């Protein structure tokens, strides 16, 4: 009973975190993230539009970064989004982004372990 309860609790938290991210950032609601959406998820700025962001990334570099992780070239899915987060230096990201993504990564790992 305890294992089922823990599984259900992790699954609920996982779904809530993903729903929060997708409600805020998945503009076209396709469960995949394009470059513009990723920049918003991580609060990054494009080199030409960086006045209110702490970290600015040139579009060409961002495209290479995304292409290296998005192996199907169909937009970044949940696992790929977590991989992109792991590649970013956390000290450059807003604390709220870091906390949310760390929670999501930890819960995802536990769910994979429980399965």
N, C-alpha and C positions, 0 to 999 in steps of 0.2 A: 504494500500500500504506500509506503514511504517513497519508493522509487517512482511509482506512478505519479504521486503528488509532486515530487521534485521535477520530473519530466514535464508535467503539465505547467508548473510554475515557470520553468525556463522557456518553454514554448510560448507561453503567453507574453512574457517579457520580450522575447525575441520578436514576436509579431508586432508588439506595441512600438518597439524601437524602429523597426523597418517602416511601419505605418507612419510614424512621426517624420522620418526622413523623406519618405516618398510624398507625403502630403505637402511638406515644405518645399521640396526641391525637384521632384519628378514632374516637370512642367507638362509634358505631353502624356503622362500617366501610362507609359509603356513598360514600366518595371525595368527599364534600362536607362543608364545615365550617359548623356552626351557630354561633350567638353564644357559647354556653358553650364550645364547642371552640376558637373563636378566642381567647377570653380566656385559655385555657390555653396555646395556641401562643405567644402574645405575652407571657405572664405578666402580664396586666393584671388588675386587680381591679374588681369592681362596687362602686359607691358604698356599698352596704349590706354588702359583704363584702370589705373592703379591708385588713384588719389585717396581712397578710403580703406585700402587694404594694407596689411602689414607685409605680406609676401606677394611679390610680383613674378610671374612666370611668362616668358615669351611664348606666343602661341605655337611656334614651331616645336619648341621643347615640350610643351604640354601635349601636343599631338603625338610626338614620339613616345612619351611616357605612357599615354593612354593606349597607344597601339601595341606597346610591349606587353601590356596586361590583358587587353581585350583580344584574346586569341581568335575568337570567332568573328571579330570585326562587326559586331551587331549591337554595339553599345555595351556599357559596363554593367554587369549584373551584380548581385549581392556579394558573391565571393570575390569577384574582381575589385569591387569597391573596397572591401576590407584589405585586399592586397595593396591597392594604391595607398590606403591609409598607412599601412605598415612601412611603406617606402618613404613617407614624408617625415621630416624632422619635427617631432612633436613640439619642440620649443618655439617653432615658428607659427604654430596654429593657435587660435583662441582656445582657452581652457575648456569652454563648453563643447567645442567640436572634439577635442581630445577625449574628454570624459565620455561623451556619447559613443564615440567610435570604439574606445577601449571596452566599454560595457558590452557593446554589440559583438566585438571580437571574442571576448571572454565567454559570453553566452553561446555564441555560435560554436566555439570549441567544445564547450561542455555538452551541447546537444549532439555534436558529432561523436564525442566520446561515449555518451550514453547509448547511442544507437548501436 
